[in-house]
């Protein structure tokens, strides 16, 4: 009879271990898991007719859909908050498509 509580603990621990990796990629913040904040550099890419992207200081590449002309300056350092657009595909094949929520020069 003493094995029943032990078995319950083992089963619960196994369930938690299986669920834990699903939480690892979630980003915290007020905007939810699809909102990313960071700093980076505006970069001009001469691909597919040319466009501006953001290379985060962490090395991540973002393909902004709505980058204002005032920020279309190669080498410009920025602080940004973007929404990942997993529902969008582009022909550029560079970076993650994002929608800019806020951006400022730094």
Secondary structure, DSSP 8 states (H G I E B T S, - for coil): -THHHHHHHHHHHHHHHHHHHHHHT---STT-TTEEEEEEEEEEE-STT-EEEEEETTS-EEEESS--GGG--TT-EEEEEEEE-TT---SS-SSEEEEEEEEEE-
